[in-house]
């Protein structure tokens, strides 16, 4: 891998050849990439690309372990997405099942059978296969304006309208989202929901956390708004303040928006209960993304807590407990470590 490939492996934008634009130069000048490159040079030396290639060739698991140890990461929560776990993971980890992974195959069967199959799959994942929760990226599909209407679900299930991801079937996808909420509550597991910004396929105008207000108002399970809904993180923070079911993490904004991560953390902690806020990273092609998040987030948290202690919002004993909750304890409890 050369540096251009490294730059693009860390990017969420269009790739070369997908659009007629210089996407490499754009991604080279992201604040995130400048920070990543600087930290990699500190970690592996000026020619970090060559050293990285050598270490991965020699022993990729040892390299991953070195990254995680350097960032003091002791556990991972992994959403497998549309792939499978590849290779050894040198720390303890828990898996989440992404519900969109099975949606398209449900259109090949009658509506009642599709719902039955979906429910059975989710329960099996928890009861037999050891998954500790579910994940939805409906914000990338039909958005977060979700309605739980079985009649609409049946109508849209039969519609042939298509989008880039397959059958649109908004009412049906909404209904499966609501079924997941029910099953997560019954099984006592967390339900992660993508909110806010994402990669180039996101429907950002439909990704506001507040669209889910009526669904979660009296919900008694546990929903994690991943990415804190950034740039709508203030909505998420207030919802976590009001509704017992709502938790949030600051993944993706950490580390992809370095200043945004610091500012979002401060704004979230203006109101959100400390025991409902979690550290989070993000990672897809490069493990260094999770490594960088683990390096910078504690620094940002310290800055925010310094300010809160100075203003006498918290004291030194409370601060220590808050740090532990945000960095490890709440995630350990929620994801059953």
Secondary structure in CASP SS format (residue, H / E / C, confidence):
PFRMAT SS
TARGET T0000
AUTHOR 0000-0000-0000
METHOD secondary structure of the structure
MODEL  1
X C 1.00
X C 1.00
X H 1.00
X H 1.00
X H 1.00
X H 1.00
X H 1.00
X H 1.00
X H 1.00
X C 1.00
X C 1.00
X C 1.00
X C 1.00
X C 1.00
X C 1.00
X E 1.00
X C 1.00
X C 1.00
X E 1.00
X C 1.00
X C 1.00
X C 1.00
X H 1.00
X H 1.00
X H 1.00
X H 1.00
X H 1.00
X H 1.00
X C 1.00
X C 1.00
X H 1.00
X H 1.00
X H 1.00
X H 1.00
X H 1.00
X H 1.00
X H 1.00
X H 1.00
X H 1.00
X H 1.00
X H 1.00
X H 1.00
X H 1.00
X H 1.00
X C 1.00
X C 1.00
X C 1.00
X H 1.00
X H 1.00
X H 1.00
X H 1.00
X H 1.00
X H 1.00
X H 1.00
X H 1.00
X H 1.00
X H 1.00
X H 1.00
X H 1.00
X H 1.00
X H 1.00
X H 1.00
X H 1.00
X H 1.00
X H 1.00
X H 1.00
X H 1.00
X H 1.00
X H 1.00
X H 1.00
X C 1.00
X C 1.00
X C 1.00
X C 1.00
X E 1.00
X E 1.00
X E 1.00
X E 1.00
X E 1.00
X C 1.00
X C 1.00
X C 1.00
X C 1.00
X C 1.00
X C 1.00
X C 1.00
X C 1.00
X C 1.00
X C 1.00
X C 1.00
X C 1.00
X E 1.00
X E 1.00
X E 1.00
X E 1.00
X E 1.00
X E 1.00
X E 1.00
X H 1.00
X H 1.00
X H 1.00
X C 1.00
X C 1.00
X H 1.00
X H 1.00
X H 1.00
X H 1.00
X H 1.00
X C 1.00
X C 1.00
X H 1.00
X H 1.00
X H 1.00
X H 1.00
X H 1.00
X H 1.00
X H 1.00
X H 1.00
X H 1.00
X H 1.00
X H 1.00
X H 1.00
X H 1.00
X H 1.00
X H 1.00
X H 1.00
X H 1.00
X C 1.00
X C 1.00
X C 1.00
X C 1.00
X C 1.00
X E 1.00
X E 1.00
X E 1.00
X E 1.00
X C 1.00
X H 1.00
X H 1.00
X H 1.00
X C 1.00
X C 1.00
X C 1.00
X C 1.00
X C 1.00
X C 1.00
X C 1.00
X C 1.00
X C 1.00
X H 1.00
X H 1.00
X H 1.00
X H 1.00
X H 1.00
X H 1.00
X H 1.00
X H 1.00
X H 1.00
X C 1.00
X C 1.00
X C 1.00
X E 1.00
X E 1.00
X C 1.00
X C 1.00
X E 1.00
X E 1.00
X C 1.00
X C 1.00
X H 1.00
X H 1.00
X H 1.00
X H 1.00
X H 1.00
X H 1.00
X H 1.00
X H 1.00
X H 1.00
X H 1.00
X H 1.00
X H 1.00
X H 1.00
X H 1.00
X H 1.00
X H 1.00
X H 1.00
X H 1.00
X C 1.00
X C 1.00
X E 1.00
X E 1.00
X E 1.00
X E 1.00
X E 1.00
X C 1.00
X C 1.00
X C 1.00
X C 1.00
X C 1.00
X C 1.00
X C 1.00
X C 1.00
X C 1.00
X H 1.00
X H 1.00
X H 1.00
X C 1.00
X C 1.00
X H 1.00
X H 1.00
X H 1.00
X H 1.00
X H 1.00
X H 1.00
X H 1.00
X H 1.00
X C 1.00
X C 1.00
X C 1.00
X C 1.00
X C 1.00
X E 1.00
X E 1.00
X E 1.00
X E 1.00
X E 1.00
X H 1.00
X H 1.00
X H 1.00
X C 1.00
X C 1.00
X C 1.00
X H 1.00
X H 1.00
X H 1.00
X H 1.00
X H 1.00
X H 1.00
X H 1.00
X H 1.00
X H 1.00
X H 1.00
X C 1.00
X C 1.00
X C 1.00
X E 1.00
X E 1.00
X E 1.00
X E 1.00
X C 1.00
X E 1.00
X E 1.00
X H 1.00
X H 1.00
X H 1.00
X H 1.00
X C 1.00
X H 1.00
X H 1.00
X H 1.00
X H 1.00
X H 1.00
X H 1.00
X H 1.00
X H 1.00
X H 1.00
X H 1.00
X H 1.00
X C 1.00
X C 1.00
X C 1.00
X C 1.00
X C 1.00
X H 1.00
X H 1.00
X H 1.00
X E 1.00
X E 1.00
X C 1.00
X C 1.00
X C 1.00
X C 1.00
X C 1.00
X C 1.00
X C 1.00
X C 1.00
X H 1.00
X H 1.00
X H 1.00
X H 1.00
X H 1.00
X H 1.00
X H 1.00
X H 1.00
X H 1.00
X H 1.00
X H 1.00
X H 1.00
X H 1.00
X H 1.00
X H 1.00
X H 1.00
X H 1.00
X H 1.00
X H 1.00
X H 1.00
X H 1.00
X H 1.00
X H 1.00
X H 1.00
X C 1.00
X C 1.00
X C 1.00
X C 1.00
X C 1.00
X H 1.00
X H 1.00
X H 1.00
X H 1.00
X H 1.00
X H 1.00
X H 1.00
X H 1.00
X H 1.00
X H 1.00
X H 1.00
X H 1.00
X H 1.00
X H 1.00
X H 1.00
X H 1.00
X H 1.00
X H 1.00
X H 1.00
X C 1.00
X C 1.00
X C 1.00
END
